[in-house]
Amino acid sequence: MQLSVRVVRALLAVCLTGAPALAGVLPEDRADVLYHRYQGGGITIQGPSVLVRKKLGDSFSLSANYYEDMISSASIDVQLSASPYHETRKQKSLSVDYLHGKSTYSAGIINSKEPDYKSDTAYYSISQDMFGDLTTVTMSYHRGWDRVYKDLKDAATGAIINDTKFNGGLGFAIAEHRGYALGLSQILTRNMILGVNYEAITDEGYLANPYRNIRYFDPTVPGKQFTLADQVYPRTRTSNAAAVQLKYFLPYRAALSGQYRYFRDTWGITAHTVELGYTHPAWKHWIFDGSLRYYRQGAADFYSDLFPRANYSNFMARDRELAAFHSFTLGIGASYEFSVPRAPWINKSSANVRFDRLMIDYSDFRNALLAGQRGFTAGNEPLYKLDANIFQVFVSIWF
């Protein structure tokens, strides 16, 4: 299921470019156990994750992560052209950090597998402290190799099998990705930190979603007045993104944060993200935080909700991820720090919970399931909206 892999790739990009740059300091020894759940738009994604970090002497640190998604989908795209499905994605990663003076070198690998998508990613980065440790510069690079399959339901047994006729009879398709990032973290005052990040990503190969279709106007189809056909995507894509973050620490140990991000790619998509956050400590062991995120993007040049005819152009897409839309995300979280009796090897521990409400309004993606119903005709159905709830709970220990 391609959605989850795209999310992982996006999170990887955030980890490489959006996280604070820290050179001269190795990550603390810690372990995290997390449960996450996403539910919205007919899709439910849930599962556990375990992360462990451990220093080896004063110069090395190792980390390992296992992440699992159990996916159940009956989304609008699936209902239009396929059958609801259930599958599991498993992701494993290993990384190492090496500290030398004021420089930190990091490298890692990520492997992700699901029945119809296999992905491998390698990355490394270099962070350098300078100017009295007030400035940190980070450069990073990642490369990914994906193998895309298409699943079918066997007519005789009902089992889910890979489509051997997919991609011209090869049975799978290949996609490769390269990313380059440059980040700057600058301490402006004793209470204010500025972060600036830039990232460029190039994609090549099969970049479409094999389960999603375009639709084109066809008056010969009773009621619906449209026919489905395969999407046709370009085989290359280059995107650029730049972000500015500012964090201000208040006298009573609270913090305000703000971020703006601009995105543009060669498919004609432009996007803007604005995010505000507030963190507030309470009593002795509690920390609360809240955030508001606004995102807006324009449609790809070759996107259309309803094409006027078959073979209208060289490239055609109706993937709603390429449509024009805007979204709001409201988030709240709480963290409680506690001690573990009779466990002197645990320095500290915390329990954390977070809830996000995601609300998406599409500007040019319509609910095609309603075509031919209640007087709606193709191209005049109501615009689609998606609301989702995202829940996370995790426990961390430092040792």
Secondary structure as a PSIPRED ss2 file (coil, helix, strand):
# PSIPRED VFORMAT (PSIPRED V4.0)

   1 M C   1.000  0.000  0.000
   2 Q H   0.000  1.000  0.000
   3 L H   0.000  1.000  0.000
   4 S H   0.000  1.000  0.000
   5 V H   0.000  1.000  0.000
   6 R H   0.000  1.000  0.000
   7 V H   0.000  1.000  0.000
   8 V H   0.000  1.000  0.000
   9 R H   0.000  1.000  0.000
  10 A H   0.000  1.000  0.000
  11 L H   0.000  1.000  0.000
  12 L H   0.000  1.000  0.000
  13 A H   0.000  1.000  0.000
  14 V H   0.000  1.000  0.000
  15 C H   0.000  1.000  0.000
  16 L H   0.000  1.000  0.000
  17 T H   0.000  1.000  0.000
  18 G C   1.000  0.000  0.000
  19 A C   1.000  0.000  0.000
  20 P C   1.000  0.000  0.000
  21 A C   1.000  0.000  0.000
  22 L C   1.000  0.000  0.000
  23 A C   1.000  0.000  0.000
  24 G C   1.000  0.000  0.000
  25 V C   1.000  0.000  0.000
  26 L C   1.000  0.000  0.000
  27 P C   1.000  0.000  0.000
  28 E C   1.000  0.000  0.000
  29 D C   1.000  0.000  0.000
  30 R E   0.000  0.000  1.000
  31 A E   0.000  0.000  1.000
  32 D E   0.000  0.000  1.000
  33 V E   0.000  0.000  1.000
  34 L E   0.000  0.000  1.000
  35 Y E   0.000  0.000  1.000
  36 H E   0.000  0.000  1.000
  37 R E   0.000  0.000  1.000
  38 Y E   0.000  0.000  1.000
  39 Q E   0.000  0.000  1.000
  40 G E   0.000  0.000  1.000
  41 G C   1.000  0.000  0.000
  42 G C   1.000  0.000  0.000
  43 I E   0.000  0.000  1.000
  44 T E   0.000  0.000  1.000
  45 I E   0.000  0.000  1.000
  46 Q E   0.000  0.000  1.000
  47 G E   0.000  0.000  1.000
  48 P E   0.000  0.000  1.000
  49 S E   0.000  0.000  1.000
  50 V E   0.000  0.000  1.000
  51 L E   0.000  0.000  1.000
  52 V E   0.000  0.000  1.000
  53 R E   0.000  0.000  1.000
  54 K E   0.000  0.000  1.000
  55 K E   0.000  0.000  1.000
  56 L E   0.000  0.000  1.000
  57 G C   1.000  0.000  0.000
  58 D C   1.000  0.000  0.000
  59 S C   1.000  0.000  0.000
  60 F E   0.000  0.000  1.000
  61 S E   0.000  0.000  1.000
  62 L E   0.000  0.000  1.000
  63 S E   0.000  0.000  1.000
  64 A E   0.000  0.000  1.000
  65 N E   0.000  0.000  1.000
  66 Y E   0.000  0.000  1.000
  67 Y E   0.000  0.000  1.000
  68 E E   0.000  0.000  1.000
  69 D E   0.000  0.000  1.000
  70 M E   0.000  0.000  1.000
  71 I E   0.000  0.000  1.000
  72 S E   0.000  0.000  1.000
  73 S E   0.000  0.000  1.000
  74 A C   1.000  0.000  0.000
  75 S C   1.000  0.000  0.000
  76 I H   0.000  1.000  0.000
  77 D H   0.000  1.000  0.000
  78 V H   0.000  1.000  0.000
  79 Q H   0.000  1.000  0.000
  80 L H   0.000  1.000  0.000
  81 S H   0.000  1.000  0.000
  82 A C   1.000  0.000  0.000
  83 S C   1.000  0.000  0.000
  84 P C   1.000  0.000  0.000
  85 Y E   0.000  0.000  1.000
  86 H E   0.000  0.000  1.000
  87 E E   0.000  0.000  1.000
  88 T E   0.000  0.000  1.000
  89 R E   0.000  0.000  1.000
  90 K E   0.000  0.000  1.000
  91 Q E   0.000  0.000  1.000
  92 K E   0.000  0.000  1.000
  93 S E   0.000  0.000  1.000
  94 L E   0.000  0.000  1.000
  95 S E   0.000  0.000  1.000
  96 V E   0.000  0.000  1.000
  97 D E   0.000  0.000  1.000
  98 Y E   0.000  0.000  1.000
  99 L E   0.000  0.000  1.000
 100 H E   0.000  0.000  1.000
 101 G C   1.000  0.000  0.000
 102 K C   1.000  0.000  0.000
 103 S E   0.000  0.000  1.000
 104 T E   0.000  0.000  1.000
 105 Y E   0.000  0.000  1.000
 106 S E   0.000  0.000  1.000
 107 A E   0.000  0.000  1.000
 108 G E   0.000  0.000  1.000
 109 I E   0.000  0.000  1.000
 110 I E   0.000  0.000  1.000
 111 N E   0.000  0.000  1.000
 112 S E   0.000  0.000  1.000
 113 K E   0.000  0.000  1.000
 114 E E   0.000  0.000  1.000
 115 P C   1.000  0.000  0.000
 116 D C   1.000  0.000  0.000
 117 Y E   0.000  0.000  1.000
 118 K E   0.000  0.000  1.000
 119 S E   0.000  0.000  1.000
 120 D E   0.000  0.000  1.000
 121 T E   0.000  0.000  1.000
 122 A E   0.000  0.000  1.000
 123 Y E   0.000  0.000  1.000
 124 Y E   0.000  0.000  1.000
 125 S E   0.000  0.000  1.000
 126 I E   0.000  0.000  1.000
 127 S E   0.000  0.000  1.000
 128 Q E   0.000  0.000  1.000
 129 D E   0.000  0.000  1.000
 130 M E   0.000  0.000  1.000
 131 F C   1.000  0.000  0.000
 132 G C   1.000  0.000  0.000
 133 D C   1.000  0.000  0.000
 134 L C   1.000  0.000  0.000
 135 T E   0.000  0.000  1.000
 136 T E   0.000  0.000  1.000
 137 V E   0.000  0.000  1.000
 138 T E   0.000  0.000  1.000
 139 M E   0.000  0.000  1.000
 140 S E   0.000  0.000  1.000
 141 Y E   0.000  0.000  1.000
 142 H E   0.000  0.000  1.000
 143 R E   0.000  0.000  1.000
 144 G E   0.000  0.000  1.000
 145 W E   0.000  0.000  1.000
 146 D E   0.000  0.000  1.000
 147 R E   0.000  0.000  1.000
 148 V E   0.000  0.000  1.000
 149 Y C   1.000  0.000  0.000
 150 K C   1.000  0.000  0.000
 151 D E   0.000  0.000  1.000
 152 L E   0.000  0.000  1.000
 153 K E   0.000  0.000  1.000
 154 D C   1.000  0.000  0.000
 155 A C   1.000  0.000  0.000
 156 A C   1.000  0.000  0.000
 157 T C   1.000  0.000  0.000
 158 G C   1.000  0.000  0.000
 159 A C   1.000  0.000  0.000
 160 I E   0.000  0.000  1.000
 161 I E   0.000  0.000  1.000
 162 N E   0.000  0.000  1.000
 163 D C   1.000  0.000  0.000
 164 T C   1.000  0.000  0.000
 165 K C   1.000  0.000  0.000
 166 F C   1.000  0.000  0.000
 167 N C   1.000  0.000  0.000
 168 G C   1.000  0.000  0.000
 169 G C   1.000  0.000  0.000
 170 L C   1.000  0.000  0.000
 171 G C   1.000  0.000  0.000
 172 F C   1.000  0.000  0.000
 173 A E   0.000  0.000  1.000
 174 I E   0.000  0.000  1.000
 175 A E   0.000  0.000  1.000
 176 E E   0.000  0.000  1.000
 177 H E   0.000  0.000  1.000
 178 R E   0.000  0.000  1.000
 179 G E   0.000  0.000  1.000
 180 Y E   0.000  0.000  1.000
 181 A E   0.000  0.000  1.000
 182 L E   0.000  0.000  1.000
 183 G E   0.000  0.000  1.000
 184 L E   0.000  0.000  1.000
 185 S E   0.000  0.000  1.000
 186 Q E   0.000  0.000  1.000
 187 I E   0.000  0.000  1.000
 188 L E   0.000  0.000  1.000
 189 T E   0.000  0.000  1.000
 190 R C   1.000  0.000  0.000
 191 N C   1.000  0.000  0.000
 192 M E   0.000  0.000  1.000
 193 I E   0.000  0.000  1.000
 194 L E   0.000  0.000  1.000
 195 G E   0.000  0.000  1.000
 196 V E   0.000  0.000  1.000
 197 N E   0.000  0.000  1.000
 198 Y E   0.000  0.000  1.000
 199 E E   0.000  0.000  1.000
 200 A E   0.000  0.000  1.000
 201 I E   0.000  0.000  1.000
 202 T E   0.000  0.000  1.000
 203 D E   0.000  0.000  1.000
 204 E E   0.000  0.000  1.000
 205 G E   0.000  0.000  1.000
 206 Y C   1.000  0.000  0.000
 207 L C   1.000  0.000  0.000
 208 A C   1.000  0.000  0.000
 209 N C   1.000  0.000  0.000
 210 P C   1.000  0.000  0.000
 211 Y C   1.000  0.000  0.000
 212 R C   1.000  0.000  0.000
 213 N E   0.000  0.000  1.000
 214 I E   0.000  0.000  1.000
 215 R E   0.000  0.000  1.000
 216 Y E   0.000  0.000  1.000
 217 F E   0.000  0.000  1.000
 218 D C   1.000  0.000  0.000
 219 P C   1.000  0.000  0.000
 220 T C   1.000  0.000  0.000
 221 V C   1.000  0.000  0.000
 222 P C   1.000  0.000  0.000
 223 G C   1.000  0.000  0.000
 224 K C   1.000  0.000  0.000
 225 Q C   1.000  0.000  0.000
 226 F E   0.000  0.000  1.000
 227 T E   0.000  0.000  1.000
 228 L E   0.000  0.000  1.000
 229 A E   0.000  0.000  1.000
 230 D E   0.000  0.000  1.000
 231 Q C   1.000  0.000  0.000
 232 V E   0.000  0.000  1.000
 233 Y C   1.000  0.000  0.000
 234 P C   1.000  0.000  0.000
 235 R C   1.000  0.000  0.000
 236 T E   0.000  0.000  1.000
 237 R E   0.000  0.000  1.000
 238 T E   0.000  0.000  1.000
 239 S E   0.000  0.000  1.000
 240 N E   0.000  0.000  1.000
 241 A E   0.000  0.000  1.000
 242 A E   0.000  0.000  1.000
 243 A E   0.000  0.000  1.000
 244 V E   0.000  0.000  1.000
 245 Q E   0.000  0.000  1.000
 246 L E   0.000  0.000  1.000
 247 K E   0.000  0.000  1.000
 248 Y E   0.000  0.000  1.000
 249 F E   0.000  0.000  1.000
 250 L C   1.000  0.000  0.000
 251 P C   1.000  0.000  0.000
 252 Y C   1.000  0.000  0.000
 253 R C   1.000  0.000  0.000
 254 A C   1.000  0.000  0.000
 255 A E   0.000  0.000  1.000
 256 L E   0.000  0.000  1.000
 257 S E   0.000  0.000  1.000
 258 G E   0.000  0.000  1.000
 259 Q E   0.000  0.000  1.000
 260 Y E   0.000  0.000  1.000
 261 R E   0.000  0.000  1.000
 262 Y E   0.000  0.000  1.000
 263 F E   0.000  0.000  1.000
 264 R E   0.000  0.000  1.000
 265 D E   0.000  0.000  1.000
 266 T C   1.000  0.000  0.000
 267 W C   1.000  0.000  0.000
 268 G C   1.000  0.000  0.000
 269 I C   1.000  0.000  0.000
 270 T E   0.000  0.000  1.000
 271 A E   0.000  0.000  1.000
 272 H E   0.000  0.000  1.000
 273 T E   0.000  0.000  1.000
 274 V E   0.000  0.000  1.000
 275 E E   0.000  0.000  1.000
 276 L E   0.000  0.000  1.000
 277 G E   0.000  0.000  1.000
 278 Y E   0.000  0.000  1.000
 279 T E   0.000  0.000  1.000
 280 H E   0.000  0.000  1.000
 281 P E   0.000  0.000  1.000
 282 A E   0.000  0.000  1.000
 283 W C   1.000  0.000  0.000
 284 K C   1.000  0.000  0.000
 285 H C   1.000  0.000  0.000
 286 W E   0.000  0.000  1.000
 287 I E   0.000  0.000  1.000
 288 F E   0.000  0.000  1.000
 289 D E   0.000  0.000  1.000
 290 G E   0.000  0.000  1.000
 291 S E   0.000  0.000  1.000
 292 L E   0.000  0.000  1.000
 293 R E   0.000  0.000  1.000
 294 Y E   0.000  0.000  1.000
 295 Y E   0.000  0.000  1.000
 296 R E   0.000  0.000  1.000
 297 Q E   0.000  0.000  1.000
 298 G C   1.000  0.000  0.000
 299 A C   1.000  0.000  0.000
 300 A C   1.000  0.000  0.000
 301 D C   1.000  0.000  0.000
 302 F C   1.000  0.000  0.000
 303 Y E   0.000  0.000  1.000
 304 S C   1.000  0.000  0.000
 305 D C   1.000  0.000  0.000
 306 L C   1.000  0.000  0.000
 307 F E   0.000  0.000  1.000
 308 P C   1.000  0.000  0.000
 309 R C   1.000  0.000  0.000
 310 A C   1.000  0.000  0.000
 311 N C   1.000  0.000  0.000
 312 Y C   1.000  0.000  0.000
 313 S C   1.000  0.000  0.000
 314 N C   1.000  0.000  0.000
 315 F C   1.000  0.000  0.000
 316 M E   0.000  0.000  1.000
 317 A E   0.000  0.000  1.000
 318 R C   1.000  0.000  0.000
 319 D C   1.000  0.000  0.000
 320 R H   0.000  1.000  0.000
 321 E H   0.000  1.000  0.000
 322 L H   0.000  1.000  0.000
 323 A C   1.000  0.000  0.000
 324 A C   1.000  0.000  0.000
 325 F E   0.000  0.000  1.000
 326 H E   0.000  0.000  1.000
 327 S E   0.000  0.000  1.000
 328 F E   0.000  0.000  1.000
 329 T E   0.000  0.000  1.000
 330 L E   0.000  0.000  1.000
 331 G E   0.000  0.000  1.000
 332 I E   0.000  0.000  1.000
 333 G E   0.000  0.000  1.000
 334 A E   0.000  0.000  1.000
 335 S E   0.000  0.000  1.000
 336 Y E   0.000  0.000  1.000
 337 E E   0.000  0.000  1.000
 338 F E   0.000  0.000  1.000
 339 S C   1.000  0.000  0.000
 340 V C   1.000  0.000  0.000
 341 P C   1.000  0.000  0.000
 342 R C   1.000  0.000  0.000
 343 A C   1.000  0.000  0.000
 344 P C   1.000  0.000  0.000
 345 W C   1.000  0.000  0.000
 346 I C   1.000  0.000  0.000
 347 N C   1.000  0.000  0.000
 348 K E   0.000  0.000  1.000
 349 S E   0.000  0.000  1.000
 350 S E   0.000  0.000  1.000
 351 A E   0.000  0.000  1.000
 352 N E   0.000  0.000  1.000
 353 V E   0.000  0.000  1.000
 354 R E   0.000  0.000  1.000
 355 F E   0.000  0.000  1.000
 356 D E   0.000  0.000  1.000
 357 R E   0.000  0.000  1.000
 358 L E   0.000  0.000  1.000
 359 M E   0.000  0.000  1.000
 360 I E   0.000  0.000  1.000
 361 D E   0.000  0.000  1.000
 362 Y E   0.000  0.000  1.000
 363 S E   0.000  0.000  1.000
 364 D E   0.000  0.000  1.000
 365 F E   0.000  0.000  1.000
 366 R E   0.000  0.000  1.000
 367 N C   1.000  0.000  0.000
 368 A H   0.000  1.000  0.000
 369 L H   0.000  1.000  0.000
 370 L H   0.000  1.000  0.000
 371 A C   1.000  0.000  0.000
 372 G C   1.000  0.000  0.000
 373 Q C   1.000  0.000  0.000
 374 R C   1.000  0.000  0.000
 375 G C   1.000  0.000  0.000
 376 F C   1.000  0.000  0.000
 377 T C   1.000  0.000  0.000
 378 A C   1.000  0.000  0.000
 379 G C   1.000  0.000  0.000
 380 N C   1.000  0.000  0.000
 381 E C   1.000  0.000  0.000
 382 P C   1.000  0.000  0.000
 383 L E   0.000  0.000  1.000
 384 Y E   0.000  0.000  1.000
 385 K E   0.000  0.000  1.000
 386 L E   0.000  0.000  1.000
 387 D E   0.000  0.000  1.000
 388 A E   0.000  0.000  1.000
 389 N E   0.000  0.000  1.000
 390 I E   0.000  0.000  1.000
 391 F E   0.000  0.000  1.000
 392 Q E   0.000  0.000  1.000
 393 V E   0.000  0.000  1.000
 394 F E   0.000  0.000  1.000
 395 V E   0.000  0.000  1.000
 396 S E   0.000  0.000  1.000
 397 I E   0.000  0.000  1.000
 398 W E   0.000  0.000  1.000
 399 F C   1.000  0.000  0.000
